[in-house]
Amino acid sequence: MKLSPIALWPAAWLCLSLFARAETDLVYRPPTENDALLRGDNEGFFMYCDRTFEDVHTQPWEAGTYGLVRNPFRDYNKEVRYSRFHEGIDIKPLRRTADGTPLDEVRPVAPGRVVHVCSRTGLSNYGRYVVVAHEVPEGTIYSLYAHLARTDVEVGQVVGTGNTLGILGYSGAGINRVRAHCHLELCLLMHSQYDRFAPKSNKHGIYNGLNLIGFNAADALLACKDGKPFSISEYFSTLREHYRVRVPCSGPIDLLVRYPFLYKGSWDPCPPSVDIAFTAEGVPIAAWPSDERLSTPKVISCEPMPTYQQNCTCNRVKNSSRDATLTVSGLRYVNNMVRLPAEADSASPSPDGHDAEPTDEADTEPNEE
């Protein structure tokens, strides 16, 4: 019997991922000379944002951390929460010229290979940015370095922590010289075929920020403070589930083939459906097979919150936990995650507008600035 290319795809991907996988975890280091995080000096490490909330102006360093840390509001209990997601961490420069231009060199957080270089400022909210791939036992992890003043590497270049990727800067949306910083992300790749169904405006192939799922880079840096390697599977097992989505399954899911540590139980390449657990930030942390047959993704559980779910899920889930459903952008996010190659080939490109999402990536400077 002759198998079609689509039928062969899962096995081919699995073989490639197994052969490419590294045998040991990596130690991640801060990408600049600024190691204040490792010394407990958060204010000296994270770049602040200018904020005016309830007529009070502040410059909180917390807005430079990862997570729902921007755009404050009060929930039903009058407690302050934050609705805007910051997908990376913003690292302050240590050295500047007399006029305030930063001089800090930006280096890889771990050995890897350069897979994407954007050396023009107008193509992305990231400005100039570099993406490096790192092979670990669980698959390939990607580090992203944004808002660079210049880039000093080429795609395909093998780099170590002593190589310079570029110079820290303030290229990209909404940043000035005073707030120049290195925006760092550590990410999973959502879909290896993303460029087949990306918006027409996509200039970055599969390394568009919308196809990179960022987790907390500061956690990885702190875990490696004493030289201990960072295990992403162990780390993901500690992350808190906020909501769970059941998705129809008509073939192996690209994300789970490349990151099999996410799949719990015996591998089934094509159950009727798959349940995927997400953090509040939208990071997939686990998946299980399901016997239910359905035609469209649905939310099956959601953590109760004293506010609407869209305020605490990056606008991917809406309503209360009792009647939680995916928003338009949430449905797009999940559908893009589980597309099959054949669906990617036949899909119409996503519209250039991304209701409540930025055009190029999941990180932009906040509204509050």
C-alpha angles and dihedrals in degrees: 000000000000115000122215121238089252091055091050094047100084094049092046092050092048092051093048093048093049095049093045095047117112121233099224137045120247134240111232121211131191109273095229137036088270106104097157090122090064090052094051094254101130095165090054092050109040121065112233129230125224107245136181113189125165089352093303119118117212139161103216117189087205088076088068093059128089124274139027093343105130139073103032124217137161121255128215089283092052090248118141115251134166126235105186121085122224107195099196142025125264115222122203121232119244100199130049138167121246090272093050100259108149119240103185117132116229116219134180115276088224138358114291148120127281109242102169137024123183106188097170122083102213099058099075144016084243090066109205109002143167130208122204125192119219122193115220132164092266095052134274122336120195129212120201127199116193143183091036121172088217140350122234104184140070133224111272095028115137109225139187132195090274095059122094116234094183145299124294112253149143105260116141137044124341102353130120133192093266091058097041110148146151110258106208127191132179110202152175117225109244100203133000091211097049095123089065093065103022122121115283088246092062111125098169107063113214090343094073108128091241088066094049116082108208125209127186107297091187090062090056093048092049093046088057096045093112095039097268114145117246118241111203093195091054090045095049089051088064096051119106120244114228102173140001127215128198111213130190113249124210097160143351112316111238094221093052093046091054095040104034092166087077092062114087121207128007115344113259111178094201120018117164089263142348130226113218122194117212135191117232087265092056099256110150106229104169142003135199134187117253132197096214117109115215138156101220136028118267137186110247100177138011134179113250114248134182090242139042113297093238087067093059105032102057087263092296098115125038141193122026126318090261095060101020117161135169118269120227090265091044091053090049090049094052094041091052089051095055102036117132120225092252090052090049091052093051099036121108112240114266113258117267089241115075106194104232092353128096118251099245112017146005093251125070132147110279129262089240094070 
